[in-house]
């Protein structure tokens, strides 16, 4: 699965980076970003699902790796 953050939806709450720092970081402007090299996660990855479920703006997306 591919994990991404919709920059247009992210409001900079930083919950993703606080909950799953292995996958997410905060950029210089205070918005969540997927760490380089972490864009692909196994299907059903619990850490990625935790971040998706806790994003107040629903900016974190999981989709097909293709």
mmCIF file as Biopython writes it, N, C-alpha, C and O atoms, coordinates in Angstrom:
data_model
#
loop_
_atom_site.group_PDB
_atom_site.id
_atom_site.type_symbol
_atom_site.label_atom_id
_atom_site.label_alt_id
_atom_site.label_comp_id
_atom_site.label_asym_id
_atom_site.label_entity_id
_atom_site.label_seq_id
_atom_site.pdbx_PDB_ins_code
_atom_site.Cartn_x
_atom_site.Cartn_y
_atom_site.Cartn_z
_atom_site.occupancy
_atom_site.B_iso_or_equiv
_atom_site.auth_seq_id
_atom_site.auth_asym_id
_atom_site.pdbx_PDB_model_num
ATOM 1   N N  . UNK A ? 1  ? 0.845   -1.176 0.000  1.0 0.0 1  A 1 
ATOM 2   C CA . UNK A ? 1  ? 0.000   0.000  0.000  1.0 0.0 1  A 1 
ATOM 3   C C  . UNK A ? 1  ? 0.893   1.243  0.000  1.0 0.0 1  A 1 
ATOM 4   O O  . UNK A ? 1  ? 1.994   1.248  0.551  1.0 0.0 1  A 1 
ATOM 5   N N  . UNK A ? 2  ? 0.392   2.261  -0.619 1.0 0.0 2  A 1 
ATOM 6   C CA . UNK A ? 2  ? 1.102   3.537  -0.644 1.0 0.0 2  A 1 
ATOM 7   C C  . UNK A ? 2  ? 0.442   4.489  0.356  1.0 0.0 2  A 1 
ATOM 8   O O  . UNK A ? 2  ? -0.777  4.658  0.350  1.0 0.0 2  A 1 
ATOM 9   N N  . UNK A ? 3  ? 1.246   5.099  1.202  1.0 0.0 3  A 1 
ATOM 10  C CA . UNK A ? 3  ? 0.745   6.072  2.169  1.0 0.0 3  A 1 
ATOM 11  C C  . UNK A ? 3  ? 1.168   7.466  1.699  1.0 0.0 3  A 1 
ATOM 12  O O  . UNK A ? 3  ? 2.301   7.676  1.266  1.0 0.0 3  A 1 
ATOM 13  N N  . UNK A ? 4  ? 0.234   8.406  1.794  1.0 0.0 4  A 1 
ATOM 14  C CA . UNK A ? 4  ? 0.529   9.779  1.375  1.0 0.0 4  A 1 
ATOM 15  C C  . UNK A ? 4  ? -0.281  10.747 2.238  1.0 0.0 4  A 1 
ATOM 16  O O  . UNK A ? 4  ? -1.229  10.362 2.923  1.0 0.0 4  A 1 
ATOM 17  N N  . UNK A ? 5  ? 0.123   12.000 2.182  1.0 0.0 5  A 1 
ATOM 18  C CA . UNK A ? 5  ? -0.598  13.055 2.888  1.0 0.0 5  A 1 
ATOM 19  C C  . UNK A ? 5  ? -1.047  14.083 1.858  1.0 0.0 5  A 1 
ATOM 20  O O  . UNK A ? 5  ? -0.240  14.598 1.084  1.0 0.0 5  A 1 
ATOM 21  N N  . UNK A ? 6  ? -2.337  14.374 1.859  1.0 0.0 6  A 1 
ATOM 22  C CA . UNK A ? 6  ? -2.885  15.389 0.971  1.0 0.0 6  A 1 
ATOM 23  C C  . UNK A ? 6  ? -2.546  16.757 1.550  1.0 0.0 6  A 1 
ATOM 24  O O  . UNK A ? 6  ? -3.134  17.183 2.544  1.0 0.0 6  A 1 
ATOM 25  N N  . UNK A ? 7  ? -1.610  17.429 0.931  1.0 0.0 7  A 1 
ATOM 26  C CA . UNK A ? 7  ? -1.115  18.723 1.414  1.0 0.0 7  A 1 
ATOM 27  C C  . UNK A ? 7  ? -2.236  19.761 1.497  1.0 0.0 7  A 1 
ATOM 28  O O  . UNK A ? 7  ? -2.194  20.651 2.347  1.0 0.0 7  A 1 
ATOM 29  N N  . UNK A ? 8  ? -3.219  19.653 0.635  1.0 0.0 8  A 1 
ATOM 30  C CA . UNK A ? 8  ? -4.336  20.589 0.652  1.0 0.0 8  A 1 
ATOM 31  C C  . UNK A ? 8  ? -5.270  20.408 1.839  1.0 0.0 8  A 1 
ATOM 32  O O  . UNK A ? 8  ? -5.987  21.334 2.218  1.0 0.0 8  A 1 
ATOM 33  N N  . UNK A ? 9  ? -5.261  19.221 2.421  1.0 0.0 9  A 1 
ATOM 34  C CA . UNK A ? 9  ? -6.118  18.950 3.578  1.0 0.0 9  A 1 
ATOM 35  C C  . UNK A ? 9  ? -5.395  19.098 4.907  1.0 0.0 9  A 1 
ATOM 36  O O  . UNK A ? 9  ? -6.013  19.447 5.912  1.0 0.0 9  A 1 
ATOM 37  N N  . UNK A ? 10 ? -4.095  18.837 4.924  1.0 0.0 10 A 1 
ATOM 38  C CA . UNK A ? 10 ? -3.326  18.876 6.163  1.0 0.0 10 A 1 
ATOM 39  C C  . UNK A ? 10 ? -3.359  20.283 6.764  1.0 0.0 10 A 1 
ATOM 40  O O  . UNK A ? 10 ? -3.132  21.278 6.075  1.0 0.0 10 A 1 
ATOM 41  N N  . UNK A ? 11 ? -3.648  20.336 8.066  1.0 0.0 11 A 1 
ATOM 42  C CA . UNK A ? 11 ? -3.688  21.612 8.783  1.0 0.0 11 A 1 
ATOM 43  C C  . UNK A ? 11 ? -2.557  21.753 9.792  1.0 0.0 11 A 1 
ATOM 44  O O  . UNK A ? 11 ? -2.504  22.732 10.536 1.0 0.0 11 A 1 
ATOM 45  N N  . UNK A ? 12 ? -1.643  20.768 9.819  1.0 0.0 12 A 1 
ATOM 46  C CA . UNK A ? 12 ? -0.486  20.871 10.691 1.0 0.0 12 A 1 
ATOM 47  C C  . UNK A ? 12 ? -0.729  20.485 12.134 1.0 0.0 12 A 1 
ATOM 48  O O  . UNK A ? 12 ? -0.053  20.997 13.026 1.0 0.0 12 A 1 
ATOM 49  N N  . UNK A ? 13 ? -1.673  19.598 12.390 1.0 0.0 13 A 1 
ATOM 50  C CA . UNK A ? 13 ? -1.921  19.153 13.761 1.0 0.0 13 A 1 
ATOM 51  C C  . UNK A ? 13 ? -0.772  18.299 14.298 1.0 0.0 13 A 1 
ATOM 52  O O  . UNK A ? 13 ? -0.574  18.220 15.510 1.0 0.0 13 A 1 
ATOM 53  N N  . UNK A ? 14 ? -0.027  17.669 13.418 1.0 0.0 14 A 1 
ATOM 54  C CA . UNK A ? 14 ? 1.164   16.859 13.740 1.0 0.0 14 A 1 
ATOM 55  C C  . UNK A ? 14 ? 0.859   15.571 14.490 1.0 0.0 14 A 1 
ATOM 56  O O  . UNK A ? 14 ? 1.765   14.989 15.086 1.0 0.0 14 A 1 
ATOM 57  N N  . UNK A ? 15 ? -0.367  15.115 14.481 1.0 0.0 15 A 1 
ATOM 58  C CA . UNK A ? 15 ? -0.683  13.855 15.147 1.0 0.0 15 A 1 
ATOM 59  C C  . UNK A ? 15 ? 0.024   12.687 14.469 1.0 0.0 15 A 1 
ATOM 60  O O  . UNK A ? 15 ? 0.458   11.752 15.142 1.0 0.0 15 A 1 
ATOM 61  N N  . UNK A ? 16 ? 0.140   12.732 13.162 1.0 0.0 16 A 1 
ATOM 62  C CA . UNK A ? 16 ? 0.795   11.636 12.448 1.0 0.0 16 A 1 
ATOM 63  C C  . UNK A ? 16 ? 2.227   11.458 12.940 1.0 0.0 16 A 1 
ATOM 64  O O  . UNK A ? 16 ? 2.639   10.343 13.259 1.0 0.0 16 A 1 
ATOM 65  N N  . UNK A ? 17 ? 2.975   12.530 13.003 1.0 0.0 17 A 1 
ATOM 66  C CA . UNK A ? 17 ? 4.377   12.456 13.440 1.0 0.0 17 A 1 
ATOM 67  C C  . UNK A ? 17 ? 4.486   12.101 14.920 1.0 0.0 17 A 1 
ATOM 68  O O  . UNK A ? 17 ? 5.439   11.438 15.329 1.0 0.0 17 A 1 
ATOM 69  N N  . UNK A ? 18 ? 3.528   12.532 15.716 1.0 0.0 18 A 1 
ATOM 70  C CA . UNK A ? 18 ? 3.553   12.211 17.145 1.0 0.0 18 A 1 
ATOM 71  C C  . UNK A ? 18 ? 3.244   10.728 17.379 1.0 0.0 18 A 1 
ATOM 72  O O  . UNK A ? 18 ? 3.860   10.094 18.236 1.0 0.0 18 A 1 
ATOM 73  N N  . UNK A ? 19 ? 2.298   10.180 16.624 1.0 0.0 19 A 1 
ATOM 74  C CA . UNK A ? 19 ? 1.886   8.795  16.810 1.0 0.0 19 A 1 
ATOM 75  C C  . UNK A ? 19 ? 2.792   7.794  16.114 1.0 0.0 19 A 1 
ATOM 76  O O  . UNK A ? 19 ? 3.055   6.717  16.648 1.0 0.0 19 A 1 
ATOM 77  N N  . UNK A ? 20 ? 3.273   8.144  14.917 1.0 0.0 20 A 1 
ATOM 78  C CA . UNK A ? 20 ? 4.056   7.207  14.110 1.0 0.0 20 A 1 
ATOM 79  C C  . UNK A ? 20 ? 5.283   7.919  13.520 1.0 0.0 20 A 1 
ATOM 80  O O  . UNK A ? 20 ? 5.357   8.133  12.310 1.0 0.0 20 A 1 
ATOM 81  N N  . UNK A ? 21 ? 6.237   8.281  14.375 1.0 0.0 21 A 1 
ATOM 82  C CA . UNK A ? 21 ? 7.408   9.012  13.884 1.0 0.0 21 A 1 
ATOM 83  C C  . UNK A ? 21 ? 8.269   8.200  12.920 1.0 0.0 21 A 1 
ATOM 84  O O  . UNK A ? 21 ? 9.105   8.763  12.213 1.0 0.0 21 A 1 
ATOM 85  N N  . UNK A ? 22 ? 8.073   6.879  12.885 1.0 0.0 22 A 1 
ATOM 86  C CA . UNK A ? 22 ? 8.803   6.046  11.943 1.0 0.0 22 A 1 
ATOM 87  C C  . UNK A ? 22 ? 8.361   6.292  10.505 1.0 0.0 22 A 1 
ATOM 88  O O  . UNK A ? 22 ? 9.139   6.095  9.573  1.0 0.0 22 A 1 
ATOM 89  N N  . UNK A ? 23 ? 7.119   6.720  10.324 1.0 0.0 23 A 1 
ATOM 90  C CA . UNK A ? 23 ? 6.564   6.949  8.981  1.0 0.0 23 A 1 
ATOM 91  C C  . UNK A ? 23 ? 6.421   8.416  8.612  1.0 0.0 23 A 1 
ATOM 92  O O  . UNK A ? 23 ? 6.501   8.771  7.436  1.0 0.0 23 A 1 
ATOM 93  N N  . UNK A ? 24 ? 6.209   9.272  9.607  1.0 0.0 24 A 1 
ATOM 94  C CA . UNK A ? 24 ? 5.863   10.663 9.331  1.0 0.0 24 A 1 
ATOM 95  C C  . UNK A ? 24 ? 6.810   11.639 10.018 1.0 0.0 24 A 1 
ATOM 96  O O  . UNK A ? 24 ? 7.407   11.341 11.052 1.0 0.0 24 A 1 
ATOM 97  N N  . UNK A ? 25 ? 6.922   12.803 9.411  1.0 0.0 25 A 1 
ATOM 98  C CA . UNK A ? 25 ? 7.727   13.886 9.957  1.0 0.0 25 A 1 
ATOM 99  C C  . UNK A ? 25 ? 6.949   15.174 9.723  1.0 0.0 25 A 1 
ATOM 100 O O  . UNK A ? 25 ? 5.874   15.154 9.122  1.0 0.0 25 A 1 
ATOM 101 N N  . UNK A ? 26 ? 7.481   16.274 10.188 1.0 0.0 26 A 1 
ATOM 102 C CA . UNK A ? 26 ? 6.889   17.594 9.986  1.0 0.0 26 A 1 
ATOM 103 C C  . UNK A ? 26 ? 7.856   18.406 9.139  1.0 0.0 26 A 1 
ATOM 104 O O  . UNK A ? 26 ? 9.057   18.429 9.409  1.0 0.0 26 A 1 
ATOM 105 N N  . UNK A ? 27 ? 7.335   19.074 8.113  1.0 0.0 27 A 1 
ATOM 106 C CA . UNK A ? 27 ? 8.212   19.872 7.258  1.0 0.0 27 A 1 
ATOM 107 C C  . UNK A ? 27 ? 8.486   21.236 7.890  1.0 0.0 27 A 1 
ATOM 108 O O  . UNK A ? 27 ? 8.009   21.532 8.985  1.0 0.0 27 A 1 
ATOM 109 N N  . UNK A ? 28 ? 9.251   22.048 7.193  1.0 0.0 28 A 1 
ATOM 110 C CA . UNK A ? 28 ? 9.654   23.353 7.718  1.0 0.0 28 A 1 
ATOM 111 C C  . UNK A ? 28 ? 8.475   24.308 7.920  1.0 0.0 28 A 1 
ATOM 112 O O  . UNK A ? 28 ? 8.591   25.288 8.655  1.0 0.0 28 A 1 
ATOM 113 N N  . UNK A ? 29 ? 7.358   24.028 7.280  1.0 0.0 29 A 1 
ATOM 114 C CA . UNK A ? 29 ? 6.178   24.878 7.417  1.0 0.0 29 A 1 
ATOM 115 C C  . UNK A ? 29 ? 5.184   24.327 8.441  1.0 0.0 29 A 1 
ATOM 116 O O  . UNK A ? 29 ? 4.119   24.908 8.653  1.0 0.0 29 A 1 
ATOM 117 N N  . UNK A ? 30 ? 5.533   23.209 9.073  1.0 0.0 30 A 1 
ATOM 118 C CA . UNK A ? 30 ? 4.683   22.654 10.119 1.0 0.0 30 A 1 
ATOM 119 C C  . UNK A ? 30 ? 3.647   21.646 9.651  1.0 0.0 30 A 1 
ATOM 120 O O  . UNK A ? 30 ? 2.748   21.289 10.411 1.0 0.0 30 A 1 
ATOM 121 N N  . UNK A ? 31 ? 3.757   21.185 8.416  1.0 0.0 31 A 1 
ATOM 122 C CA . UNK A ? 31 ? 2.797   20.215 7.878  1.0 0.0 31 A 1 
ATOM 123 C C  . UNK A ? 31 ? 3.385   18.816 7.883  1.0 0.0 31 A 1 
ATOM 124 O O  . UNK A ? 31 ? 4.598   18.638 7.770  1.0 0.0 31 A 1 
ATOM 125 N N  . UNK A ? 32 ? 2.516   17.826 8.014  1.0 0.0 32 A 1 
ATOM 126 C CA . UNK A ? 32 ? 2.949   16.442 8.011  1.0 0.0 32 A 1 
ATOM 127 C C  . UNK A ? 32 ? 3.443   16.020 6.636  1.0 0.0 32 A 1 
ATOM 128 O O  . UNK A ? 32 ? 2.912   16.441 5.609  1.0 0.0 32 A 1 
ATOM 129 N N  . UNK A ? 33 ? 4.468   15.182 6.640  1.0 0.0 33 A 1 
ATOM 130 C CA . UNK A ? 33 ? 5.004   14.587 5.414  1.0 0.0 33 A 1 
ATOM 131 C C  . UNK A ? 33 ? 5.358   13.137 5.710  1.0 0.0 33 A 1 
ATOM 132 O O  . UNK A ? 33 ? 5.675   12.773 6.842  1.0 0.0 33 A 1 
ATOM 133 N N  . UNK A ? 34 ? 5.296   12.319 4.664  1.0 0.0 34 A 1 
ATOM 134 C CA . UNK A ? 34 ? 5.747   10.940 4.775  1.0 0.0 34 A 1 
ATOM 135 C C  . UNK A ? 34 ? 7.272   10.957 4.686  1.0 0.0 34 A 1 
ATOM 136 O O  . UNK A ? 34 ? 7.835   11.594 3.795  1.0 0.0 34 A 1 
ATOM 137 N N  . UNK A ? 35 ? 7.930   10.270 5.593  1.0 0.0 35 A 1 
ATOM 138 C CA . UNK A ? 35 ? 9.393   10.210 5.568  1.0 0.0 35 A 1 
ATOM 139 C C  . UNK A ? 35 ? 9.856   9.580  4.254  1.0 0.0 35 A 1 
ATOM 140 O O  . UNK A ? 35 ? 9.233   8.635  3.771  1.0 0.0 35 A 1 
ATOM 141 N N  . UNK A ? 36 ? 10.937  10.090 3.676  1.0 0.0 36 A 1 
ATOM 142 C CA . UNK A ? 36 ? 11.480  9.496  2.456  1.0 0.0 36 A 1 
ATOM 143 C C  . UNK A ? 36 ? 11.786  8.011  2.657  1.0 0.0 36 A 1 
ATOM 144 O O  . UNK A ? 36 ? 12.377  7.613  3.660  1.0 0.0 36 A 1 
ATOM 145 N N  . UNK A ? 37 ? 11.378  7.217  1.698  1.0 0.0 37 A 1 
ATOM 146 C CA . UNK A ? 37 ? 11.583  5.780  1.770  1.0 0.0 37 A 1 
ATOM 147 C C  . UNK A ? 37 ? 10.504  5.032  2.520  1.0 0.0 37 A 1 
ATOM 148 O O  . UNK A ? 37 ? 10.545  3.804  2.596  1.0 0.0 37 A 1 
ATOM 149 N N  . UNK A ? 38 ? 9.536   5.747  3.079  1.0 0.0 38 A 1 
ATOM 150 C CA . UNK A ? 38 ? 8.462   5.118  3.859  1.0 0.0 38 A 1 
ATOM 151 C C  . UNK A ? 38 ? 7.117   5.183  3.144  1.0 0.0 38 A 1 
ATOM 152 O O  . UNK A ? 38 ? 6.079   4.947  3.763  1.0 0.0 38 A 1 
ATOM 153 N N  . UNK A ? 39 ? 7.118   5.495  1.865  1.0 0.0 39 A 1 
ATOM 154 C CA . UNK A ? 39 ? 5.875   5.689  1.130  1.0 0.0 39 A 1 
ATOM 155 C C  . UNK A ? 39 ? 5.077   4.400  0.945  1.0 0.0 39 A 1 
ATOM 156 O O  . UNK A ? 39 ? 3.865   4.440  0.733  1.0 0.0 39 A 1 
ATOM 157 N N  . UNK A ? 40 ? 5.755   3.265  1.026  1.0 0.0 40 A 1 
ATOM 158 C CA . UNK A ? 40 ? 5.085   1.979  0.812  1.0 0.0 40 A 1 
ATOM 159 C C  . UNK A ? 40 ? 5.082   1.182  2.108  1.0 0.0 40 A 1 
ATOM 160 O O  . UNK A ? 40 ? 6.124   0.973  2.728  1.0 0.0 40 A 1 
ATOM 161 N N  . UNK A ? 41 ? 3.895   0.740  2.505  1.0 0.0 41 A 1 
ATOM 162 C CA . UNK A ? 41 ? 3.720   -0.058 3.711  1.0 0.0 41 A 1 
ATOM 163 C C  . UNK A ? 41 ? 2.953   -1.319 3.352  1.0 0.0 41 A 1 
ATOM 164 O O  . UNK A ? 41 ? 2.223   -1.335 2.361  1.0 0.0 41 A 1 
ATOM 165 N N  . UNK A ? 42 ? 3.104   -2.374 4.138  1.0 0.0 42 A 1 
ATOM 166 C CA . UNK A ? 42 ? 2.330   -3.589 3.874  1.0 0.0 42 A 1 
ATOM 167 C C  . UNK A ? 42 ? 0.835   -3.327 4.039  1.0 0.0 42 A 1 
ATOM 168 O O  . UNK A ? 42 ? 0.432   -2.486 4.842  1.0 0.0 42 A 1 
ATOM 169 N N  . UNK A ? 43 ? 0.025   -4.044 3.285  1.0 0.0 43 A 1 
ATOM 170 C CA . UNK A ? 43 ? -1.425  -3.931 3.429  1.0 0.0 43 A 1 
ATOM 171 C C  . UNK A ? 43 ? -1.800  -4.242 4.876  1.0 0.0 43 A 1 
ATOM 172 O O  . UNK A ? 43 ? -1.313  -5.217 5.447  1.0 0.0 43 A 1 
ATOM 173 N N  . UNK A ? 44 ? -2.647  -3.433 5.459  1.0 0.0 44 A 1 
ATOM 174 C CA . UNK A ? 44 ? -3.089  -3.633 6.831  1.0 0.0 44 A 1 
ATOM 175 C C  . UNK A ? 44 ? -2.087  -3.185 7.881  1.0 0.0 44 A 1 
ATOM 176 O O  . UNK A ? 44 ? -2.234  -3.536 9.052  1.0 0.0 44 A 1 
ATOM 177 N N  . UNK A ? 45 ? -1.078  -2.424 7.497  1.0 0.0 45 A 1 
ATOM 178 C CA . UNK A ? 45 ? -0.071  -1.936 8.439  1.0 0.0 45 A 1 
ATOM 179 C C  . UNK A ? 45 ? -0.753  -1.160 9.569  1.0 0.0 45 A 1 
ATOM 180 O O  . UNK A ? 45 ? -1.395  -0.135 9.337  1.0 0.0 45 A 1 
ATOM 181 N N  . UNK A ? 46 ? -0.604  -1.661 10.779 1.0 0.0 46 A 1 
ATOM 182 C CA . UNK A ? 46 ? -1.323  -1.064 11.923 1.0 0.0 46 A 1 
ATOM 183 C C  . UNK A ? 46 ? -0.871  0.354  12.235 1.0 0.0 46 A 1 
ATOM 184 O O  . UNK A ? 46 ? -1.689  1.177  12.645 1.0 0.0 46 A 1 
ATOM 185 N N  . UNK A ? 47 ? 0.401   0.661  12.053 1.0 0.0 47 A 1 
ATOM 186 C CA . UNK A ? 47 ? 0.897   2.013  12.318 1.0 0.0 47 A 1 
ATOM 187 C C  . UNK A ? 47 ? 0.285   3.005  11.326 1.0 0.0 47 A 1 
ATOM 188 O O  . UNK A ? 47 ? -0.157  4.084  11.720 1.0 0.0 47 A 1 
ATOM 189 N N  . UNK A ? 48 ? 0.259   2.646  10.054 1.0 0.0 48 A 1 
ATOM 190 C CA . UNK A ? 48 ? -0.331  3.527  9.053  1.0 0.0 48 A 1 
ATOM 191 C C  . UNK A ? 48 ? -1.825  3.715  9.314  1.0 0.0 48 A 1 
ATOM 192 O O  . UNK A ? 48 ? -2.348  4.823  9.197  1.0 0.0 48 A 1 
ATOM 193 N N  . UNK A ? 49 ? -2.504  2.630  9.666  1.0 0.0 49 A 1 
ATOM 194 C CA . UNK A ? 49 ? -3.936  2.723  9.974  1.0 0.0 49 A 1 
ATOM 195 C C  . UNK A ? 49 ? -4.197  3.592  11.199 1.0 0.0 49 A 1 
ATOM 196 O O  . UNK A ? 49 ? -5.185  4.325  11.237 1.0 0.0 49 A 1 
ATOM 197 N N  . UNK A ? 50 ? -3.323  3.518  12.198 1.0 0.0 50 A 1 
ATOM 198 C CA . UNK A ? 50 ? -3.435  4.369  13.379 1.0 0.0 50 A 1 
ATOM 199 C C  . UNK A ? 50 ? -3.364  5.843  12.986 1.0 0.0 50 A 1 
ATOM 200 O O  . UNK A ? 50 ? -4.151  6.659  13.466 1.0 0.0 50 A 1 
ATOM 201 N N  . UNK A ? 51 ? -2.427  6.174  12.119 1.0 0.0 51 A 1 
ATOM 202 C CA . UNK A ? 51 ? -2.286  7.561  11.671 1.0 0.0 51 A 1 
ATOM 203 C C  . UNK A ? 51 ? -3.514  8.011  10.887 1.0 0.0 51 A 1 
ATOM 204 O O  . UNK A ? 51 ? -4.018  9.114  11.098 1.0 0.0 51 A 1 
ATOM 205 N N  . UNK A ? 52 ? -3.995  7.160  9.984  1.0 0.0 52 A 1 
ATOM 206 C CA . UNK A ? 52 ? -5.189  7.495  9.201  1.0 0.0 52 A 1 
ATOM 207 C C  . UNK A ? 52 ? -6.364  7.767  10.128 1.0 0.0 52 A 1 
ATOM 208 O O  . UNK A ? 52 ? -7.074  8.760  9.965  1.0 0.0 52 A 1 
ATOM 209 N N  . UNK A ? 53 ? -6.567  6.894  11.089 1.0 0.0 53 A 1 
ATOM 210 C CA . UNK A ? 53 ? -7.707  7.020  12.006 1.0 0.0 53 A 1 
ATOM 211 C C  . UNK A ? 53 ? -7.616  8.242  12.917 1.0 0.0 53 A 1 
ATOM 212 O O  . UNK A ? 53 ? -8.641  8.713  13.410 1.0 0.0 53 A 1 
ATOM 213 N N  . UNK A ? 54 ? -6.421  8.759  13.148 1.0 0.0 54 A 1 
ATOM 214 C CA . UNK A ? 54 ? -6.241  9.868  14.084 1.0 0.0 54 A 1 
ATOM 215 C C  . UNK A ? 54 ? -6.002  11.212 13.422 1.0 0.0 54 A 1 
ATOM 216 O O  . UNK A ? 54 ? -5.789  12.206 14.115 1.0 0.0 54 A 1 
ATOM 217 N N  . UNK A ? 55 ? -6.031  11.266 12.116 1.0 0.0 55 A 1 
ATOM 218 C CA . UNK A ? 55 ? -5.855  12.545 11.420 1.0 0.0 55 A 1 
ATOM 219 C C  . UNK A ? 55 ? -7.188  13.300 11.421 1.0 0.0 55 A 1 
ATOM 220 O O  . UNK A ? 55 ? -8.144  12.846 10.794 1.0 0.0 55 A 1 
ATOM 221 N N  . UNK A ? 56 ? -7.269  14.436 12.108 1.0 0.0 56 A 1 
ATOM 222 C CA . UNK A ? 56 ? -8.538  15.152 12.207 1.0 0.0 56 A 1 
ATOM 223 C C  . UNK A ? 56 ? -9.030  15.694 10.867 1.0 0.0 56 A 1 
ATOM 224 O O  . UNK A ? 56 ? -10.225 15.938 10.704 1.0 0.0 56 A 1 
ATOM 225 N N  . UNK A ? 57 ? -8.146  15.879 9.929  1.0 0.0 57 A 1 
ATOM 226 C CA . UNK A ? 57 ? -8.534  16.414 8.618  1.0 0.0 57 A 1 
ATOM 227 C C  . UNK A ? 57 ? -8.674  15.328 7.557  1.0 0.0 57 A 1 
ATOM 228 O O  . UNK A ? 57 ? -9.003  15.623 6.408  1.0 0.0 57 A 1 
ATOM 229 N N  . UNK A ? 58 ? -8.428  14.077 7.933  1.0 0.0 58 A 1 
ATOM 230 C CA . UNK A ? 58 ? -8.463  12.924 7.006  1.0 0.0 58 A 1 
ATOM 231 C C  . UNK A ? 58 ? -7.539  13.177 5.808  1.0 0.0 58 A 1 
ATOM 232 O O  . UNK A ? 58 ? -7.885  12.885 4.663  1.0 0.0 58 A 1 
ATOM 233 N N  . UNK A ? 59 ? -6.367  13.723 6.100  1.0 0.0 59 A 1 
ATOM 234 C CA . UNK A ? 59 ? -5.417  14.046 5.043  1.0 0.0 59 A 1 
ATOM 235 C C  . UNK A ? 59 ? -4.504  12.880 4.681  1.0 0.0 59 A 1 
ATOM 236 O O  . UNK A ? 59 ? -3.874  12.894 3.623  1.0 0.0 59 A 1 
ATOM 237 N N  . UNK A ? 60 ? -4.426  11.885 5.534  1.0 0.0 60 A 1 
ATOM 238 C CA . UNK A ? 60 ? -3.554  10.728 5.267  1.0 0.0 60 A 1 
ATOM 239 C C  . UNK A ? 60 ? -4.340  9.716  4.445  1.0 0.0 60 A 1 
ATOM 240 O O  . UNK A ? 60 ? -5.451  9.325  4.802  1.0 0.0 60 A 1 
ATOM 241 N N  . UNK A ? 61 ? -3.738  9.306  3.343  1.0 0.0 61 A 1 
ATOM 242 C CA . UNK A ? 61 ? -4.407  8.391  2.411  1.0 0.0 61 A 1 
ATOM 243 C C  . UNK A ? 61 ? -3.591  7.112  2.264  1.0 0.0 61 A 1 
ATOM 244 O O  . UNK A ? 61 ? -2.361  7.142  2.234  1.0 0.0 61 A 1 
ATOM 245 N N  . UNK A ? 62 ? -4.298  5.995  2.174  1.0 0.0 62 A 1 
ATOM 246 C CA . UNK A ? 62 ? -3.702  4.711  1.839  1.0 0.0 62 A 1 
ATOM 247 C C  . UNK A ? 62 ? -4.309  4.261  0.526  1.0 0.0 62 A 1 
ATOM 248 O O  . UNK A ? 62 ? -5.525  4.319  0.341  1.0 0.0 62 A 1 
ATOM 249 N N  . UNK A ? 63 ? -3.465  3.813  -0.381 1.0 0.0 63 A 1 
ATOM 250 C CA . UNK A ? 63 ? -3.963  3.375  -1.679 1.0 0.0 63 A 1 
ATOM 251 C C  . UNK A ? 63 ? -3.089  2.297  -2.274 1.0 0.0 63 A 1 
ATOM 252 O O  . UNK A ? 63 ? -2.137  1.830  -1.648 1.0 0.0 63 A 1 
ATOM 253 N N  . UNK A ? 64 ? -3.419  1.909  -3.484 1.0 0.0 64 A 1 
ATOM 254 C CA . UNK A ? 64 ? -2.642  0.882  -4.174 1.0 0.0 64 A 1 
ATOM 255 C C  . UNK A ? 64 ? -1.223  1.361  -4.385 1.0 0.0 64 A 1 
ATOM 256 O O  . UNK A ? 64 ? -0.987  2.545  -4.624 1.0 0.0 64 A 1 
ATOM 257 N N  . UNK A ? 65 ? -0.288  0.451  -4.297 1.0 0.0 65 A 1 
ATOM 258 C CA . UNK A ? 65 ? 1.134   0.786  -4.445 1.0 0.0 65 A 1 
ATOM 259 C C  . UNK A ? 65 ? 1.470   1.171  -5.873 1.0 0.0 65 A 1 
ATOM 260 O O  . UNK A ? 65 ? 2.471   1.849  -6.103 1.0 0.0 65 A 1 
ATOM 261 N N  . UNK A ? 66 ? 0.667   0.762  -6.830 1.0 0.0 66 A 1 
ATOM 262 C CA . UNK A ? 66 ? 0.951   1.004  -8.239 1.0 0.0 66 A 1 
ATOM 263 C C  . UNK A ? 66 ? 1.045   2.417  -8.567 1.0 0.0 66 A 1 
ATOM 264 O O  . UNK A ? 66 ? 1.281   2.768  -9.723 1.0 0.0 66 A 1 
#
